[in-house]
Amino acid sequence: MTGQVLSEVSGVVAAGREDGLVAAYRELLAGPLPDGLVRTELLGGQDGHWRIQSLWRDRAALEAVRAVPGGAPAPRLFREAGAEPALAVFEVAVRLTAQVGPD
């Protein structure tokens, strides 16, 4: 085990509110990022299915973000977009980072 964890917050967002979710996520990334955040992505799928996946240094870093007043940002973004968020947390068991060469 690497000690890293991946959080996934997902929800179904109405078509008329998707642009707002994307804009709010970009605004979130423009601010200071939490300690222990390794990587994060907003992923859009079919039929309004969206998810935010975030890789954390360890579970303690994730728990620190979840404990801030007002709660963790990802679920809040989904609620603001009119979606009920679902949260899942996964321990990273095996990983590979591909090396990308110059273009």
N, C-alpha and C positions, 0 to 999 in steps of 0.2 A: 504494500500500500504506500502511496505517495504522501498521504496526509492531506492532499487537496480534496475539496468537495465541489460539486457542481450543483448550483441551485437552478431550478427551472420554474418560472412563474408563467402560467398560460391562461388564456381566456378567449372567448369568442367576442369579437368587436364588430359592431354594426358598420356596414360599408361607409356610412356618412361620418363615422367617428374615427376611422383608421388614420386619416391625415393628422388628426389631433394627437393620437397616440405616438406617431412617428415624431412629430414636432416636440412633444413633451419629453420623449426619450433623448432626442438630440440636445435639448436644453439641459437635461439632467447630466449628460456627458460633458457639457461645457463647464460645469461647476467643478469643485474639488471632488476627487474620487476617494472612496473610502480606503483606509489602510487594509491591505490584504487582498484587494481585488486584482486578479491576474488578467482576466479577459471577460468581456461581456458582449452579447449580440442581441439585437432585436430581430426576430425571424417572423416573416409573414407567410402564411400558408393559404390553402384553399378554404373557401366558405367562411372567411372572417376569423380563422384560427390563427392566433398570434402567440408567441412565446418570447420570453427573455431568458436567455441562458447566461449564467455568470459563473466563472471559475474562480474559486477562492483559495488562498494560500493554505487555509486549514479551517476546520469547523469553528474555531474561536473567532476568526475574522468574520465569518458569516453571522454568527450569533451576536457579535458586537453591532453589526448593522441592523439586525432585526430588533435590537433592544433600544434603538434611539427613539426619542419622543416622536410620536406621529407614525411610527412603524417604518418598515423597510420601504424604499422607494418603488420597487417594481410592482408590488401589489397595489400600491396607491395609484400608480399610473393606469393600471387596468380599471380600477374603480372609477377614476376620473373619466375614463373612456366609456363608462357604462357597462363594463364587463365584471363578472364575479371571478376573481383570480383563484387559480388552483396552484398549490405549491408542492414541489417534490424536491428532495435533496438526495444526491447520489455521492457515494464515496468513489474517488477515482482509484480503480484497482490496477489498471495498466494504461500506459499512455505512450504515444509516439508523436513527436513533432517533426514534420517533414521539413527538410531544408530546401528552400526555394532559391534557385540561382538567379543571377541578374537577367533582365529582359534582353 
